[in-house]
């Protein structure tokens, strides 16, 4: 069995100049600076909305990176948590006239429950099962939102209050929240729990044998990912002030996964860049609209065949 | 009541046909072929293209023609399945499991949106429609066409079962499922047997696609997504990797859905099916006919 695990995710090749730059601790600061200065270059409403969406997408990718990248659990319905967050905060704020910020604790509680509901029964099974169950879960959430009255059915919820009035300020708020989320995820990845996650990813049986409680560790990754996704959902609801089931399809889940894979599973700087690329690229490639997802699919295969560790792989510090 | 059972069995035989390919591929190389549902979609479109090329058909000739088209489509989707395995899956057979799964997702995307680029995003109307006379049978309404389609499904399933249990080829498949390395040492050409498994599984999915197109009358590039999920559910219910179990699972899922729709309303049908999937995985992950396997380290 062990002989088949020849190629590990990352850590194989010596660092190149580019990847060393990526590992530099100032890379994050530089990225943040670029994000903060961007509105001074172009602050049209269109550009701002694209940039805000990109930032929210980065948060989604950071959350999925905890699940897929760190822990090696393939989640194909990640957007379900995004939807749960957006709908929880949307329903609460419009039904009870609450400001969005007040709904955040409720969102966290609900997403944790959602993570446990889907993770608890399936995380004991083989990881492939998890992949398809999460795919089904994503569909369940979308269809449920489509059929219930409280979620507004197919037309969704509108009139969700904005977090802050001005789009520019909202952009800055988003950037700050997302930066904290990315930083938090990165720090989690370096913590004791994060090491356990990577151990589980590399060899679950060995991890179990060494005394890692793999089930609990995997569930922790799952819940963390769910909370990240849910909070991104709150930002999303606030940005658009309207949500509908159409925003939470499998396509969205696949795009987030694409960002994580392209960026390099487990590598937070890589995933951030991957997410920015995936969210900005469609705006640039508008003319290729019909072929875009075809290209995405082919790219996914090619990346796996040629660079399974992603374009900006993680480099582990604990391997000699 | 009889109507519900009948509808369930009918839809269930589609599910079973698609699920068999899933189950065979999973049984032999332990890969969840996410693109399998899209091969079903491909089958529907290939059948559509062939029928379109043939031109106008008189209703009396519809059924025999459809059977010919069915065979031709099975060959095309079978080859597509082989190509898929060759390009996307074989190079990764020794890679970590996650890479393989992600490749499968990519393949599914490429097939869906490739078809969209070729055939357009709008649903296409099937040129041959098997509507028609219905008859009464034990208080249920059913059509001759339904009977024929179900008959074709049953024949295909029996043929598959014979192939797997009675032939040399089937024995080779079962040997590889047990232990690929030892099979190779025993002189089995593992790669070509896996290729042929993909061929058979994909051909069955393609057949189901044509039948669904002729029965429902409408096809679109996303039609494989949901049925892929359903077929997986069916395979899990029966016991993935187990051929008779998978057939049973397909029929059972059809019945469950039929009754679930009756009780809960049509809009909850898919939710119901996935709920059953999660329930099954929690309670009996090996399925009804699956054996308890202990993972070897």
Interface residues (C-beta under 8 A of the other chain):
Chain A: X1 X4 X5 X6 X7 X8 X9 X68 X72 X74 X76 X118 X121 X122 X125 X126 X127 X128 X129 X131 X132 X133 X135 X136 X137 X139 X140 X143 X144 X146 X147 X205 X250 X254 X257 X261 X265 X290 X291 X292 X293 X294 X296 X297 X298 X299 X300 X301 X304 X305 X308
Chain B: X30 X31 X32 X34 X87 X88 X91 X92 X94 X95 X96 X97 X98 X99 X100 X101 X102 X103 X105 X106 X107 X108 X109 X110 X111 X112 X113 X114 X116 X117 X225 X226 X229 X232 X233 X236 X267 X268 X270 X271 X274 X275 X277 X278 X281 X282 X285 X295 X296 X297
